[in-house]
Amino acid sequence: MKPQDPTSLIRIARENGTEESSEPLDLGARVRELRKAQDWTLEQAANQAGLARSTLSKIENGQMSPTYDALKKLAVGLRISVPQLFTQPEKGQVNGRMSVTKSGEGSEHATATYEHELLAGALTKKQMLPYRARVRARAMEEFDGWVRHDGEEFLYVLTGVVRLYTEFYEPVEMRRGDSAYYDATMGHNVVSVSDEDATILWVTSLV
């Protein structure tokens, strides 16, 4: 694999980070979540389910294990099936993942043409790979052919002036604040055309 090939960064992003383990379902928390999704108070949910308010409160707080009859009443009251009480939230619901990368604290990976700083490295199974790059290259001849990889890519110029070369379009000169979104399977390279090394933000899809 060539040192400037960003697929190496994609592989690093997929392999590194903190693995997420599957947590056992907390029935009480799940019932509370479903109740709040309906915007119901304990009293309202208990009335809907035909349960005492104190019983529902104990279930939500893990102070009692409900009987199957109580589970059926809960499911009917919450307008779901019994199995849904034991099902983790669907993908797309809020799961609270977040990673903050302070300036200069990203994972650095230098190449002949770029200095990459991977961002959000603590998270695994990301759907996007964000990284900041200092563009060292000044000419297309510094690359060993086109860079291309799976996915789509977003480029945003942070400082300096760059020229974006792509396989099927004329080169485009881009300055601070300019951006481009393109199919990354199309050959592409970026060079700095300012006196200083330009810096850019790249976001690459991982799916």
Salt bridges, closest charged atoms under 4 A:
GLU15 OE1 - ARG11 NH1 3.45
GLU20 OE2 - ARG97 NH1 2.34
GLU33 OE1 - ARG30 NH1 2.63
GLU43 OE1 - ARG53 NE 3.80
GLU60 OE1 - ARG32 NE 3.55
GLU60 OE2 - ARG35 NE 2.62
ASP69 OD2 - LYS73 NZ 3.79
GLU115 OE2 - ARG136 NH2 2.78
GLU117 OE1 - ARG132 NH2 2.74
GLU153 OE2 - HIS149 NE2 3.21
GLU153 OE1 - HIS188 NE2 3.10
GLU167 OE1 - ARG148 NH2 2.57
GLU173 OE1 - ARG163 NH2 3.27
GLU173 OE2 - ARG175 NH2 3.32
ASP197 OD1 - ARG138 NH1 2.94
